Amino acid sequence: MKRNQYNVGEFLCGIPDSEECAKYNPQGQRVFIHNGYINGDGYGMLAGWHDGKIVKSTGWKNFCWGGLVRRATQEEIEEFMKALMEQNTITNY
C-alpha cells in the first residue's frame, strides 16, 4: 500500500466508473471516511456504505472504493454523519 493525496480521516465520495457500479452504490451512499492508504483495489475505507448500511473496516486491505474519488462536500458529510448517528450498530465489513 502507498500513501496518496488524501489524508487519514478525510471524507471522500466515490465516483462510479460504470453504470453497474452506480446501480449498486446509490447517490446518497458514496461517502466514506478514508483510512489514508490506496492499494490495487482502490482507496481504503475506515467506515463507509455497504448494502445500505454504514460498516467499518477490519483491516487495511479489505474495504476499498475503486480508483475514482473526490473530497466530499460539506452537505454530503452532514448527510453521512446523520445516517451514522441514526444507525444503532456499526458492524464489520
PDB file of N, CA, C and O in Angstrom:
ATOM      1  N   MET A   1       0.834  -1.176   0.000  1.00  0.00           N
ATOM      2  CA  MET A   1       0.000   0.000   0.000  1.00  0.00           C
ATOM      3  C   MET A   1       0.880   1.240   0.000  1.00  0.00           C
ATOM      4  O   MET A   1       1.983   1.240   0.545  1.00  0.00           O
ATOM      5  N   LYS A   2       0.387   2.257  -0.599  1.00  0.00           N
ATOM      6  CA  LYS A   2       1.134   3.504  -0.646  1.00  0.00           C
ATOM      7  C   LYS A   2       0.274   4.658  -0.164  1.00  0.00           C
ATOM      8  O   LYS A   2      -0.954   4.563  -0.141  1.00  0.00           O
ATOM      9  N   ARG A   3       0.911   5.726   0.213  1.00  0.00           N
ATOM     10  CA  ARG A   3       0.196   6.940   0.620  1.00  0.00           C
ATOM     11  C   ARG A   3      -0.353   7.615  -0.638  1.00  0.00           C
ATOM     12  O   ARG A   3       0.122   7.364  -1.746  1.00  0.00           O
ATOM     13  N   ASN A   4      -1.342   8.460  -0.457  1.00  0.00           N
ATOM     14  CA  ASN A   4      -1.929   9.147  -1.598  1.00  0.00           C
ATOM     15  C   ASN A   4      -2.204  10.598  -1.237  1.00  0.00           C
ATOM     16  O   ASN A   4      -1.819  11.053  -0.160  1.00  0.00           O
ATOM     17  N   GLN A   5      -2.863  11.321  -2.120  1.00  0.00           N
ATOM     18  CA  GLN A   5      -3.083  12.757  -1.912  1.00  0.00           C
ATOM     19  C   GLN A   5      -4.139  13.060  -0.861  1.00  0.00           C
ATOM     20  O   GLN A   5      -4.263  14.215  -0.453  1.00  0.00           O
ATOM     21  N   TYR A   6      -4.896  12.084  -0.409  1.00  0.00           N
ATOM     22  CA  TYR A   6      -5.916  12.303   0.611  1.00  0.00           C
ATOM     23  C   TYR A   6      -5.383  11.842   1.964  1.00  0.00           C
ATOM     24  O   TYR A   6      -4.637  10.866   2.047  1.00  0.00           O
ATOM     25  N   ASN A   7      -5.765  12.543   3.008  1.00  0.00           N
ATOM     26  CA  ASN A   7      -5.269  12.263   4.350  1.00  0.00           C
ATOM     27  C   ASN A   7      -6.158  11.297   5.113  1.00  0.00           C
ATOM     28  O   ASN A   7      -7.328  11.102   4.783  1.00  0.00           O
ATOM     29  N   VAL A   8      -5.572  10.699   6.141  1.00  0.00           N
ATOM     30  CA  VAL A   8      -6.320   9.837   7.047  1.00  0.00           C
ATOM     31  C   VAL A   8      -7.484  10.636   7.634  1.00  0.00           C
ATOM     32  O   VAL A   8      -7.298  11.765   8.086  1.00  0.00           O
ATOM     33  N   GLY A   9      -8.666  10.058   7.627  1.00  0.00           N
ATOM     34  CA  GLY A   9      -9.832  10.686   8.224  1.00  0.00           C
ATOM     35  C   GLY A   9     -10.594  11.630   7.315  1.00  0.00           C
ATOM     36  O   GLY A   9     -11.630  12.160   7.716  1.00  0.00           O
ATOM     37  N   GLU A  10     -10.110  11.856   6.098  1.00  0.00           N
ATOM     38  CA  GLU A  10     -10.854  12.725   5.179  1.00  0.00           C
ATOM     39  C   GLU A  10     -12.112  12.009   4.709  1.00  0.00           C
ATOM     40  O   GLU A  10     -12.125  10.792   4.527  1.00  0.00           O
ATOM     41  N   PHE A  11     -13.167  12.793   4.516  1.00  0.00           N
ATOM     42  CA  PHE A  11     -14.401  12.272   3.949  1.00  0.00           C
ATOM     43  C   PHE A  11     -14.276  12.364   2.440  1.00  0.00           C
ATOM     44  O   PHE A  11     -14.090  13.449   1.888  1.00  0.00           O
ATOM     45  N   LEU A  12     -14.380  11.227   1.778  1.00  0.00           N
ATOM     46  CA  LEU A  12     -14.296  11.176   0.326  1.00  0.00           C
ATOM     47  C   LEU A  12     -15.611  10.674  -0.237  1.00  0.00           C
ATOM     48  O   LEU A  12     -16.408  10.047   0.460  1.00  0.00           O
ATOM     49  N   CYS A  13     -15.819  10.958  -1.497  1.00  0.00           N
ATOM     50  CA  CYS A  13     -17.013  10.499  -2.203  1.00  0.00           C
ATOM     51  C   CYS A  13     -16.558   9.692  -3.406  1.00  0.00           C
ATOM     52  O   CYS A  13     -15.798  10.179  -4.242  1.00  0.00           O
ATOM     53  N   GLY A  14     -17.022   8.470  -3.487  1.00  0.00           N
ATOM     54  CA  GLY A  14     -16.670   7.616  -4.607  1.00  0.00           C
ATOM     55  C   GLY A  14     -17.393   8.037  -5.870  1.00  0.00           C
ATOM     56  O   GLY A  14     -18.559   8.430  -5.839  1.00  0.00           O
ATOM     57  N   ILE A  15     -16.680   7.947  -6.981  1.00  0.00           N
ATOM     58  CA  ILE A  15     -17.247   8.257  -8.284  1.00  0.00           C
ATOM     59  C   ILE A  15     -17.364   6.934  -9.045  1.00  0.00           C
ATOM     60  O   ILE A  15     -16.344   6.320  -9.357  1.00  0.00           O
ATOM     61  N   PRO A  16     -18.573   6.488  -9.346  1.00  0.00           N
ATOM     62  CA  PRO A  16     -18.734   5.217 -10.054  1.00  0.00           C
ATOM     63  C   PRO A  16     -18.029   5.243 -11.407  1.00  0.00           C
ATOM     64  O   PRO A  16     -18.065   6.246 -12.121  1.00  0.00           O
ATOM     65  N   ASP A  17     -17.391   4.130 -11.748  1.00  0.00           N
ATOM     66  CA  ASP A  17     -16.703   4.054 -13.031  1.00  0.00           C
ATOM     67  C   ASP A  17     -17.495   3.269 -14.070  1.00  0.00           C
ATOM     68  O   ASP A  17     -17.008   3.016 -15.172  1.00  0.00           O
ATOM     69  N   SER A  18     -18.732   2.881 -13.708  1.00  0.00           N
ATOM     70  CA  SER A  18     -19.590   2.166 -14.659  1.00  0.00           C
ATOM     71  C   SER A  18     -21.044   2.303 -14.197  1.00  0.00           C
ATOM     72  O   SER A  18     -21.313   2.693 -13.060  1.00  0.00           O
ATOM     73  N   GLU A  19     -21.957   1.980 -15.082  1.00  0.00           N
ATOM     74  CA  GLU A  19     -23.380   2.008 -14.732  1.00  0.00           C
ATOM     75  C   GLU A  19     -23.696   0.965 -13.669  1.00  0.00           C
ATOM     76  O   GLU A  19     -24.539   1.191 -12.801  1.00  0.00           O
ATOM     77  N   GLU A  20     -23.025  -0.167 -13.738  1.00  0.00           N
ATOM     78  CA  GLU A  20     -23.246  -1.227 -12.751  1.00  0.00           C
ATOM     79  C   GLU A  20     -22.804  -0.768 -11.358  1.00  0.00           C
ATOM     80  O   GLU A  20     -23.495  -1.008 -10.368  1.00  0.00           O
ATOM     81  N   CYS A  21     -21.669  -0.117 -11.296  1.00  0.00           N
ATOM     82  CA  CYS A  21     -21.173   0.413 -10.022  1.00  0.00           C
ATOM     83  C   CYS A  21     -22.142   1.453  -9.465  1.00  0.00           C
ATOM     84  O   CYS A  21     -22.410   1.468  -8.264  1.00  0.00           O
ATOM     85  N   ALA A  22     -22.663   2.314 -10.319  1.00  0.00           N
ATOM     86  CA  ALA A  22     -23.617   3.340  -9.890  1.00  0.00           C
ATOM     87  C   ALA A  22     -24.902   2.696  -9.375  1.00  0.00           C
ATOM     88  O   ALA A  22     -25.511   3.189  -8.426  1.00  0.00           O
ATOM     89  N   LYS A  23     -25.311   1.596 -10.000  1.00  0.00           N
ATOM     90  CA  LYS A  23     -26.530   0.889  -9.594  1.00  0.00           C
ATOM     91  C   LYS A  23     -26.391   0.334  -8.178  1.00  0.00           C
ATOM     92  O   LYS A  23     -27.338   0.390  -7.394  1.00  0.00           O
ATOM     93  N   TYR A  24     -25.218  -0.198  -7.849  1.00  0.00           N
ATOM     94  CA  TYR A  24     -25.010  -0.802  -6.534  1.00  0.00           C
ATOM     95  C   TYR A  24     -24.542   0.205  -5.481  1.00  0.00           C
ATOM     96  O   TYR A  24     -24.445  -0.140  -4.303  1.00  0.00           O
ATOM     97  N   ASN A  25     -24.254   1.431  -5.884  1.00  0.00           N
ATOM     98  CA  ASN A  25     -23.815   2.490  -4.970  1.00  0.00           C
ATOM     99  C   ASN A  25     -24.646   3.735  -5.232  1.00  0.00           C
ATOM    100  O   ASN A  25     -24.196   4.641  -5.934  1.00  0.00           O
ATOM    101  N   PRO A  26     -25.862   3.794  -4.674  1.00  0.00           N
ATOM    102  CA  PRO A  26     -26.741   4.941  -4.921  1.00  0.00           C
ATOM    103  C   PRO A  26     -26.082   6.264  -4.534  1.00  0.00           C
ATOM    104  O   PRO A  26     -25.149   6.289  -3.732  1.00  0.00           O
ATOM    105  N   GLN A  27     -26.566   7.340  -5.099  1.00  0.00           N
ATOM    106  CA  GLN A  27     -26.003   8.671  -4.902  1.00  0.00           C
ATOM    107  C   GLN A  27     -25.754   9.006  -3.436  1.00  0.00           C
ATOM    108  O   GLN A  27     -24.696   9.542  -3.107  1.00  0.00           O
ATOM    109  N   GLY A  28     -26.692   8.709  -2.555  1.00  0.00           N
ATOM    110  CA  GLY A  28     -26.548   9.061  -1.154  1.00  0.00           C
ATOM    111  C   GLY A  28     -25.699   8.104  -0.335  1.00  0.00           C
ATOM    112  O   GLY A  28     -25.570   8.263   0.879  1.00  0.00           O
ATOM    113  N   GLN A  29     -25.111   7.099  -1.006  1.00  0.00           N
ATOM    114  CA  GLN A  29     -24.328   6.092  -0.288  1.00  0.00           C
ATOM    115  C   GLN A  29     -22.933   5.933  -0.883  1.00  0.00           C
ATOM    116  O   GLN A  29     -22.460   4.814  -1.083  1.00  0.00           O
ATOM    117  N   ARG A  30     -22.280   7.056  -1.164  1.00  0.00           N
ATOM    118  CA  ARG A  30     -20.944   7.009  -1.752  1.00  0.00           C
ATOM    119  C   ARG A  30     -19.875   7.660  -0.883  1.00  0.00           C
ATOM    120  O   ARG A  30     -18.686   7.569  -1.188  1.00  0.00           O
ATOM    121  N   VAL A  31     -20.292   8.316   0.197  1.00  0.00           N
ATOM    122  CA  VAL A  31     -19.336   8.984   1.072  1.00  0.00           C
ATOM    123  C   VAL A  31     -18.725   7.960   2.020  1.00  0.00           C
ATOM    124  O   VAL A  31     -19.413   7.060   2.502  1.00  0.00           O
ATOM    125  N   PHE A  32     -17.439   8.103   2.283  1.00  0.00           N
ATOM    126  CA  PHE A  32     -16.765   7.237   3.239  1.00  0.00           C
ATOM    127  C   PHE A  32     -15.636   7.994   3.926  1.00  0.00           C
ATOM    128  O   PHE A  32     -15.185   9.034   3.448  1.00  0.00           O
ATOM    129  N   ILE A  33     -15.185   7.450   5.065  1.00  0.00           N
ATOM    130  CA  ILE A  33     -14.047   8.009   5.773  1.00  0.00           C
ATOM    131  C   ILE A  33     -12.815   7.232   5.323  1.00  0.00           C
ATOM    132  O   ILE A  33     -12.757   6.008   5.442  1.00  0.00           O
ATOM    133  N   HIS A  34     -11.843   7.956   4.811  1.00  0.00           N
ATOM    134  CA  HIS A  34     -10.649   7.351   4.221  1.00  0.00           C
ATOM    135  C   HIS A  34      -9.640   6.955   5.300  1.00  0.00           C
ATOM    136  O   HIS A  34      -9.448   7.685   6.272  1.00  0.00           O
ATOM    137  N   ASN A  35      -8.998   5.797   5.127  1.00  0.00           N
ATOM    138  CA  ASN A  35      -8.002   5.351   6.105  1.00  0.00           C
ATOM    139  C   ASN A  35      -6.582   5.809   5.756  1.00  0.00           C
ATOM    140  O   ASN A  35      -5.631   5.474   6.462  1.00  0.00           O
ATOM    141  N   GLY A  36      -6.439   6.569   4.676  1.00  0.00           N
ATOM    142  CA  GLY A  36      -5.144   7.140   4.328  1.00  0.00           C
ATOM    143  C   GLY A  36      -4.304   6.343   3.355  1.00  0.00           C
ATOM    144  O   GLY A  36      -3.225   6.791   2.967  1.00  0.00           O
ATOM    145  N   TYR A  37      -4.769   5.174   2.950  1.00  0.00           N
ATOM    146  CA  TYR A  37      -3.986   4.328   2.061  1.00  0.00           C
ATOM    147  C   TYR A  37      -4.741   4.033   0.772  1.00  0.00           C
ATOM    148  O   TYR A  37      -5.968   4.101   0.705  1.00  0.00           O
ATOM    149  N   ILE A  38      -3.956   3.702  -0.245  1.00  0.00           N
ATOM    150  CA  ILE A  38      -4.519   3.246  -1.512  1.00  0.00           C
ATOM    151  C   ILE A  38      -3.726   2.010  -1.926  1.00  0.00           C
ATOM    152  O   ILE A  38      -2.506   1.954  -1.772  1.00  0.00           O
ATOM    153  N   ASN A  39      -4.443   1.023  -2.455  1.00  0.00           N
ATOM    154  CA  ASN A  39      -3.771  -0.162  -2.974  1.00  0.00           C
ATOM    155  C   ASN A  39      -4.376  -0.506  -4.330  1.00  0.00           C
ATOM    156  O   ASN A  39      -5.089   0.312  -4.912  1.00  0.00           O
ATOM    157  N   GLY A  40      -4.111  -1.664  -4.823  1.00  0.00           N
ATOM    158  CA  GLY A  40      -4.583  -2.055  -6.144  1.00  0.00           C
ATOM    159  C   GLY A  40      -6.095  -2.093  -6.273  1.00  0.00           C
ATOM    160  O   GLY A  40      -6.622  -1.973  -7.379  1.00  0.00           O
ATOM    161  N   ASP A  41      -6.800  -2.257  -5.163  1.00  0.00           N
ATOM    162  CA  ASP A  41      -8.268  -2.301  -5.192  1.00  0.00           C
ATOM    163  C   ASP A  41      -8.903  -0.927  -5.070  1.00  0.00           C
ATOM    164  O   ASP A  41     -10.094  -0.776  -5.344  1.00  0.00           O
ATOM    165  N   GLY A  42      -8.138   0.075  -4.667  1.00  0.00           N
ATOM    166  CA  GLY A  42      -8.682   1.419  -4.561  1.00  0.00           C
ATOM    167  C   GLY A  42      -8.318   2.120  -3.274  1.00  0.00           C
ATOM    168  O   GLY A  42      -7.315   1.804  -2.634  1.00  0.00           O
ATOM    169  N   TYR A  43      -9.151   3.079  -2.906  1.00  0.00           N
ATOM    170  CA  TYR A  43      -8.940   3.906  -1.720  1.00  0.00           C
ATOM    171  C   TYR A  43      -9.501   3.203  -0.499  1.00  0.00           C
ATOM    172  O   TYR A  43     -10.671   2.819  -0.474  1.00  0.00           O
ATOM    173  N   GLY A  44      -8.658   3.036   0.518  1.00  0.00           N
ATOM    174  CA  GLY A  44      -9.062   2.344   1.733  1.00  0.00           C
ATOM    175  C   GLY A  44     -10.137   3.099   2.488  1.00  0.00           C
ATOM    176  O   GLY A  44     -10.102   4.324   2.601  1.00  0.00           O
ATOM    177  N   MET A  45     -11.086   2.347   3.000  1.00  0.00           N
ATOM    178  CA  MET A  45     -12.202   2.923   3.736  1.00  0.00           C
ATOM    179  C   MET A  45     -12.122   2.498   5.195  1.00  0.00           C
ATOM    180  O   MET A  45     -12.036   1.308   5.499  1.00  0.00           O
ATOM    181  N   LEU A  46     -12.149   3.465   6.087  1.00  0.00           N
ATOM    182  CA  LEU A  46     -12.233   3.171   7.515  1.00  0.00           C
ATOM    183  C   LEU A  46     -13.684   2.846   7.873  1.00  0.00           C
ATOM    184  O   LEU A  46     -13.956   1.895   8.605  1.00  0.00           O
ATOM    185  N   ALA A  47     -14.601   3.643   7.350  1.00  0.00           N
ATOM    186  CA  ALA A  47     -16.036   3.416   7.523  1.00  0.00           C
ATOM    187  C   ALA A  47     -16.746   3.935   6.289  1.00  0.00           C
ATOM    188  O   ALA A  47     -16.384   4.976   5.740  1.00  0.00           O
ATOM    189  N   GLY A  48     -17.751   3.209   5.861  1.00  0.00           N
ATOM    190  CA  GLY A  48     -18.494   3.615   4.675  1.00  0.00           C
ATOM    191  C   GLY A  48     -19.687   2.717   4.439  1.00  0.00           C
ATOM    192  O   GLY A  48     -20.008   1.858   5.261  1.00  0.00           O
ATOM    193  N   TRP A  49     -20.336   2.921   3.319  1.00  0.00           N
ATOM    194  CA  TRP A  49     -21.569   2.218   2.987  1.00  0.00           C
ATOM    195  C   TRP A  49     -21.306   0.847   2.375  1.00  0.00           C
ATOM    196  O   TRP A  49     -20.395   0.675   1.564  1.00  0.00           O
ATOM    197  N   HIS A  50     -22.125  -0.129   2.780  1.00  0.00           N
ATOM    198  CA  HIS A  50     -22.138  -1.454   2.152  1.00  0.00           C
ATOM    199  C   HIS A  50     -23.530  -2.030   2.343  1.00  0.00           C
ATOM    200  O   HIS A  50     -24.000  -2.168   3.473  1.00  0.00           O
ATOM    201  N   ASP A  51     -24.185  -2.365   1.251  1.00  0.00           N
ATOM    202  CA  ASP A  51     -25.540  -2.934   1.278  1.00  0.00           C
ATOM    203  C   ASP A  51     -26.515  -2.083   2.087  1.00  0.00           C
ATOM    204  O   ASP A  51     -27.331  -2.611   2.842  1.00  0.00           O
ATOM    205  N   GLY A  52     -26.425  -0.753   1.925  1.00  0.00           N
ATOM    206  CA  GLY A  52     -27.378   0.147   2.547  1.00  0.00           C
ATOM    207  C   GLY A  52     -27.131   0.469   4.009  1.00  0.00           C
ATOM    208  O   GLY A  52     -27.951   1.139   4.638  1.00  0.00           O
ATOM    209  N   LYS A  53     -26.007   0.001   4.570  1.00  0.00           N
ATOM    210  CA  LYS A  53     -25.662   0.291   5.958  1.00  0.00           C
ATOM    211  C   LYS A  53     -24.228   0.796   6.024  1.00  0.00           C
ATOM    212  O   LYS A  53     -23.403   0.477   5.169  1.00  0.00           O
ATOM    213  N   ILE A  54     -23.947   1.583   7.046  1.00  0.00           N
ATOM    214  CA  ILE A  54     -22.577   2.033   7.276  1.00  0.00           C
ATOM    215  C   ILE A  54     -21.879   0.951   8.090  1.00  0.00           C
ATOM    216  O   ILE A  54     -22.368   0.534   9.139  1.00  0.00           O
ATOM    217  N   VAL A  55     -20.739   0.508   7.597  1.00  0.00           N
ATOM    218  CA  VAL A  55     -19.954  -0.538   8.262  1.00  0.00           C
ATOM    219  C   VAL A  55     -18.530  -0.027   8.435  1.00  0.00           C
ATOM    220  O   VAL A  55     -18.136   0.978   7.844  1.00  0.00           O
ATOM    221  N   LYS A  56     -17.766  -0.745   9.262  1.00  0.00           N
ATOM    222  CA  LYS A  56     -16.371  -0.357   9.467  1.00  0.00           C
ATOM    223  C   LYS A  56     -15.449  -1.441   8.943  1.00  0.00           C
ATOM    224  O   LYS A  56     -15.821  -2.609   8.837  1.00  0.00           O
ATOM    225  N   SER A  57     -14.248  -1.023   8.621  1.00  0.00           N
ATOM    226  CA  SER A  57     -13.234  -1.929   8.115  1.00  0.00           C
ATOM    227  C   SER A  57     -12.642  -2.749   9.255  1.00  0.00           C
ATOM    228  O   SER A  57     -12.595  -2.301  10.400  1.00  0.00           O
ATOM    229  N   THR A  58     -12.196  -3.947   8.927  1.00  0.00           N
ATOM    230  CA  THR A  58     -11.496  -4.778   9.911  1.00  0.00           C
ATOM    231  C   THR A  58     -10.009  -4.877   9.580  1.00  0.00           C
ATOM    232  O   THR A  58      -9.275  -5.617  10.235  1.00  0.00           O
ATOM    233  N   GLY A  59      -9.568  -4.140   8.575  1.00  0.00           N
ATOM    234  CA  GLY A  59      -8.156  -4.170   8.184  1.00  0.00           C
ATOM    235  C   GLY A  59      -7.884  -3.190   7.076  1.00  0.00           C
ATOM    236  O   GLY A  59      -8.808  -2.567   6.553  1.00  0.00           O
ATOM    237  N   TRP A  60      -6.619  -3.042   6.706  1.00  0.00           N
ATOM    238  CA  TRP A  60      -6.217  -2.054   5.702  1.00  0.00           C
ATOM    239  C   TRP A  60      -6.690  -2.396   4.300  1.00  0.00           C
ATOM    240  O   TRP A  60      -7.056  -1.494   3.546  1.00  0.00           O
ATOM    241  N   LYS A  61      -6.696  -3.656   3.930  1.00  0.00           N
ATOM    242  CA  LYS A  61      -6.880  -4.011   2.522  1.00  0.00           C
ATOM    243  C   LYS A  61      -8.266  -4.519   2.162  1.00  0.00           C
ATOM    244  O   LYS A  61      -8.538  -4.744   0.982  1.00  0.00           O
ATOM    245  N   ASN A  62      -9.151  -4.708   3.134  1.00  0.00           N
ATOM    246  CA  ASN A  62     -10.372  -5.447   2.806  1.00  0.00           C
ATOM    247  C   ASN A  62     -11.582  -4.599   2.448  1.00  0.00           C
ATOM    248  O   ASN A  62     -12.623  -5.159   2.104  1.00  0.00           O
ATOM    249  N   PHE A  63     -11.495  -3.275   2.512  1.00  0.00           N
ATOM    250  CA  PHE A  63     -12.685  -2.453   2.301  1.00  0.00           C
ATOM    251  C   PHE A  63     -12.243  -1.223   1.522  1.00  0.00           C
ATOM    252  O   PHE A  63     -11.672  -0.299   2.102  1.00  0.00           O
ATOM    253  N   CYS A  64     -12.496  -1.197   0.228  1.00  0.00           N
ATOM    254  CA  CYS A  64     -11.970  -0.143  -0.639  1.00  0.00           C
ATOM    255  C   CYS A  64     -13.019   0.352  -1.619  1.00  0.00           C
ATOM    256  O   CYS A  64     -13.950  -0.367  -1.983  1.00  0.00           O
ATOM    257  N   TRP A  65     -12.843   1.603  -2.036  1.00  0.00           N
ATOM    258  CA  TRP A  65     -13.577   2.147  -3.172  1.00  0.00           C
ATOM    259  C   TRP A  65     -12.584   2.194  -4.317  1.00  0.00           C
ATOM    260  O   TRP A  65     -11.405   2.467  -4.089  1.00  0.00           O
ATOM    261  N   GLY A  66     -13.016   1.939  -5.529  1.00  0.00           N
ATOM    262  CA  GLY A  66     -12.138   1.910  -6.707  1.00  0.00           C
ATOM    263  C   GLY A  66     -11.285   3.152  -6.902  1.00  0.00           C
ATOM    264  O   GLY A  66     -11.064   3.907  -5.956  1.00  0.00           O
ATOM    265  N   GLY A  67     -10.814   3.367  -8.097  1.00  0.00           N
ATOM    266  CA  GLY A  67      -9.814   4.391  -8.363  1.00  0.00           C
ATOM    267  C   GLY A  67     -10.300   5.812  -8.532  1.00  0.00           C
ATOM    268  O   GLY A  67      -9.474   6.713  -8.676  1.00  0.00           O
ATOM    269  N   LEU A  68     -11.606   6.060  -8.522  1.00  0.00           N
ATOM    270  CA  LEU A  68     -12.112   7.414  -8.749  1.00  0.00           C
ATOM    271  C   LEU A  68     -12.818   7.948  -7.512  1.00  0.00           C
ATOM    272  O   LEU A  68     -13.868   7.439  -7.120  1.00  0.00           O
ATOM    273  N   VAL A  69     -12.242   8.974  -6.902  1.00  0.00           N
ATOM    274  CA  VAL A  69     -12.852   9.610  -5.734  1.00  0.00           C
ATOM    275  C   VAL A  69     -12.622  11.114  -5.791  1.00  0.00           C
ATOM    276  O   VAL A  69     -11.800  11.605  -6.565  1.00  0.00           O
ATOM    277  N   ARG A  70     -13.354  11.826  -4.967  1.00  0.00           N
ATOM    278  CA  ARG A  70     -13.160  13.269  -4.779  1.00  0.00           C
ATOM    279  C   ARG A  70     -13.469  13.558  -3.320  1.00  0.00           C
ATOM    280  O   ARG A  70     -14.062  12.730  -2.629  1.00  0.00           O
ATOM    281  N   ARG A  71     -13.071  14.724  -2.855  1.00  0.00           N
ATOM    282  CA  ARG A  71     -13.429  15.124  -1.498  1.00  0.00           C
ATOM    283  C   ARG A  71     -14.940  15.323  -1.426  1.00  0.00           C
ATOM    284  O   ARG A  71     -15.540  15.896  -2.335  1.00  0.00           O
ATOM    285  N   ALA A  72     -15.545  14.852  -0.351  1.00  0.00           N
ATOM    286  CA  ALA A  72     -16.985  15.017  -0.162  1.00  0.00           C
ATOM    287  C   ALA A  72     -17.294  16.468   0.159  1.00  0.00           C
ATOM    288  O   ALA A  72     -16.491  17.162   0.783  1.00  0.00           O
ATOM    289  N   THR A  73     -18.456  16.915  -0.270  1.00  0.00           N
ATOM    290  CA  THR A  73     -18.905  18.269   0.043  1.00  0.00           C
ATOM    291  C   THR A  73     -19.382  18.314   1.496  1.00  0.00           C
ATOM    292  O   THR A  73     -19.628  17.273   2.105  1.00  0.00           O
ATOM    293  N   GLN A  74     -19.511  19.503   2.039  1.00  0.00           N
ATOM    294  CA  GLN A  74     -19.995  19.647   3.412  1.00  0.00           C
ATOM    295  C   GLN A  74     -21.388  19.048   3.557  1.00  0.00           C
ATOM    296  O   GLN A  74     -21.686  18.413   4.568  1.00  0.00           O
ATOM    297  N   GLU A  75     -22.231  19.241   2.571  1.00  0.00           N
ATOM    298  CA  GLU A  75     -23.581  18.669   2.598  1.00  0.00           C
ATOM    299  C   GLU A  75     -23.529  17.143   2.617  1.00  0.00           C
ATOM    300  O   GLU A  75     -24.264  16.514   3.378  1.00  0.00           O
ATOM    301  N   GLU A  76     -22.678  16.544   1.798  1.00  0.00           N
ATOM    302  CA  GLU A  76     -22.537  15.083   1.768  1.00  0.00           C
ATOM    303  C   GLU A  76     -22.017  14.552   3.102  1.00  0.00           C
ATOM    304  O   GLU A  76     -22.461  13.506   3.576  1.00  0.00           O
ATOM    305  N   ILE A  77     -21.077  15.275   3.701  1.00  0.00           N
ATOM    306  CA  ILE A  77     -20.539  14.871   5.001  1.00  0.00           C
ATOM    307  C   ILE A  77     -21.633  14.908   6.056  1.00  0.00           C
ATOM    308  O   ILE A  77     -21.758  13.983   6.859  1.00  0.00           O
ATOM    309  N   GLU A  78     -22.421  15.966   6.058  1.00  0.00           N
ATOM    310  CA  GLU A  78     -23.506  16.085   7.035  1.00  0.00           C
ATOM    311  C   GLU A  78     -24.530  14.969   6.865  1.00  0.00           C
ATOM    312  O   GLU A  78     -25.029  14.439   7.857  1.00  0.00           O
ATOM    313  N   GLU A  79     -24.851  14.605   5.630  1.00  0.00           N
ATOM    314  CA  GLU A  79     -25.788  13.505   5.376  1.00  0.00           C
ATOM    315  C   GLU A  79     -25.213  12.180   5.875  1.00  0.00           C
ATOM    316  O   GLU A  79     -25.928  11.368   6.463  1.00  0.00           O
ATOM    317  N   PHE A  80     -23.912  11.967   5.636  1.00  0.00           N
ATOM    318  CA  PHE A  80     -23.244  10.756   6.099  1.00  0.00           C
ATOM    319  C   PHE A  80     -23.273  10.688   7.635  1.00  0.00           C
ATOM    320  O   PHE A  80     -23.600   9.650   8.210  1.00  0.00           O
ATOM    321  N   MET A  81     -22.931  11.796   8.282  1.00  0.00           N
ATOM    322  CA  MET A  81     -22.893  11.838   9.742  1.00  0.00           C
ATOM    323  C   MET A  81     -24.290  11.622  10.331  1.00  0.00           C
ATOM    324  O   MET A  81     -24.429  10.950  11.352  1.00  0.00           O
ATOM    325  N   LYS A  82     -25.305  12.173   9.710  1.00  0.00           N
ATOM    326  CA  LYS A  82     -26.682  11.965  10.172  1.00  0.00           C
ATOM    327  C   LYS A  82     -27.037  10.483  10.091  1.00  0.00           C
ATOM    328  O   LYS A  82     -27.590   9.925  11.039  1.00  0.00           O
ATOM    329  N   ALA A  83     -26.720   9.844   8.961  1.00  0.00           N
ATOM    330  CA  ALA A  83     -27.006   8.419   8.801  1.00  0.00           C
ATOM    331  C   ALA A  83     -26.216   7.592   9.813  1.00  0.00           C
ATOM    332  O   ALA A  83     -26.731   6.617  10.360  1.00  0.00           O
ATOM    333  N   LEU A  84     -24.986   7.975  10.057  1.00  0.00           N
ATOM    334  CA  LEU A  84     -24.145   7.266  11.018  1.00  0.00           C
ATOM    335  C   LEU A  84     -24.737   7.358  12.426  1.00  0.00           C
ATOM    336  O   LEU A  84     -24.797   6.358  13.142  1.00  0.00           O
ATOM    337  N   MET A  85     -25.172   8.548  12.819  1.00  0.00           N
ATOM    338  CA  MET A  85     -25.732   8.727  14.162  1.00  0.00           C
ATOM    339  C   MET A  85     -27.093   8.055  14.322  1.00  0.00           C
ATOM    340  O   MET A  85     -27.467   7.687  15.435  1.00  0.00           O
ATOM    341  N   GLU A  86     -27.838   7.889  13.230  1.00  0.00           N
ATOM    342  CA  GLU A  86     -29.148   7.240  13.304  1.00  0.00           C
ATOM    343  C   GLU A  86     -29.050   5.711  13.310  1.00  0.00           C
ATOM    344  O   GLU A  86     -30.011   5.024  13.655  1.00  0.00           O
ATOM    345  N   GLN A  87     -27.895   5.190  12.928  1.00  0.00           N
ATOM    346  CA  GLN A  87     -27.719   3.736  12.860  1.00  0.00           C
ATOM    347  C   GLN A  87     -27.395   3.209  14.259  1.00  0.00           C
ATOM    348  O   GLN A  87     -26.499   3.726  14.927  1.00  0.00           O
ATOM    349  N   ASN A  88     -28.112   2.195  14.696  1.00  0.00           N
ATOM    350  CA  ASN A  88     -27.938   1.682  16.065  1.00  0.00           C
ATOM    351  C   ASN A  88     -26.607   0.968  16.279  1.00  0.00           C
ATOM    352  O   ASN A  88     -25.978   1.151  17.321  1.00  0.00           O
ATOM    353  N   THR A  89     -26.173   0.176  15.337  1.00  0.00           N
ATOM    354  CA  THR A  89     -24.911  -0.563  15.488  1.00  0.00           C
ATOM    355  C   THR A  89     -24.081  -0.405  14.221  1.00  0.00           C
ATOM    356  O   THR A  89     -24.609  -0.254  13.120  1.00  0.00           O
ATOM    357  N   ILE A  90     -22.788  -0.442  14.409  1.00  0.00           N
ATOM    358  CA  ILE A  90     -21.845  -0.421  13.284  1.00  0.00           C
ATOM    359  C   ILE A  90     -21.169  -1.784  13.252  1.00  0.00           C
ATOM    360  O   ILE A  90     -20.440  -2.145  14.177  1.00  0.00           O
ATOM    361  N   THR A  91     -21.408  -2.524  12.208  1.00  0.00           N
ATOM    362  CA  THR A  91     -20.841  -3.873  12.110  1.00  0.00           C
ATOM    363  C   THR A  91     -19.577  -3.851  11.247  1.00  0.00           C
ATOM    364  O   THR A  91     -19.294  -2.875  10.553  1.00  0.00           O
ATOM    365  N   ASN A  92     -18.835  -4.940  11.310  1.00  0.00           N
ATOM    366  CA  ASN A  92     -17.638  -5.093  10.479  1.00  0.00           C
ATOM    367  C   ASN A  92     -18.030  -5.391   9.052  1.00  0.00           C
ATOM    368  O   ASN A  92     -19.048  -6.028   8.783  1.00  0.00           O
ATOM    369  N   TYR A  93     -17.189  -4.910   8.135  1.00  0.00           N
ATOM    370  CA  TYR A  93     -17.363  -5.221   6.725  1.00  0.00           C
ATOM    371  C   TYR A  93     -16.983  -6.652   6.492  1.00  0.00           C
ATOM    372  O   TYR A  93     -17.054  -7.133   5.361  1.00  0.00           O
TER     373      TYR A  93
END
